[in-house]
């Protein structure tokens, strides 16, 4: 599986408080896969680029956005803080 640079992980780590630890870990996989995916940026292409298309538990990635608990309002505040801090 391709690994992201430590600088990117450090920059994004401020967002971890809006997720539980397992969801954050899986979310990073999807985020990096989406960045690296050529063409359409679908969940399937993100998982394919991360070499996870044969993972028997693919549903855990699909659940991140539709069933797991996360805090979008908190994420938007964190993003605004990052933008203002630039």
C-alpha positions, -999 to +999 in steps of 0.1 A: +000+000+000+014+034-009+023+055+022+017+092+025+044+116+035+047+124+072+041+161+065+007+154+050-002+131+079+009+158+104-011+185+087-043+164+086-039+151+121-057+181+136-088+166+121-085+133+140-105+146+170-136+146+149-134+108+144-129+077+164-095+061+160-106+033+137-127+056+115-098+081+113-074+053+102-098+041+075-106+077+065-069+084+059-067+054+036-096+067+015-083+103+015-049+093+002-064+069-023-086+097-036-056+120-040-037+093-058-065+080-080-064+089-117-096+098-135-128+097-115-123+099-078-147+072-066-144+051-035-137+021-056-108+038-075-094+051-042-094+016-027-079+002-059-050+026-059-043+017-023-043-020-034-073-028-012-098-039-038-096-075-026-101-066+011-129-089+024-142-060+046-147-032+021-179-022+037-159-006+066-148+021+041-182+027+027-196+031+063-173+060+070-195+085+053-229+071+058-231+052+091-202+059+113-201+087+138-182+118+129-186+155+134-189+175+102-194+208+120-162+203+140-144+194+108-155+226+091-143+247+120-109+229+120-106+235+082-114+271+086-087+274+113-062+258+089-072+282+061-070+313+083-036+301+097-020+299+063 
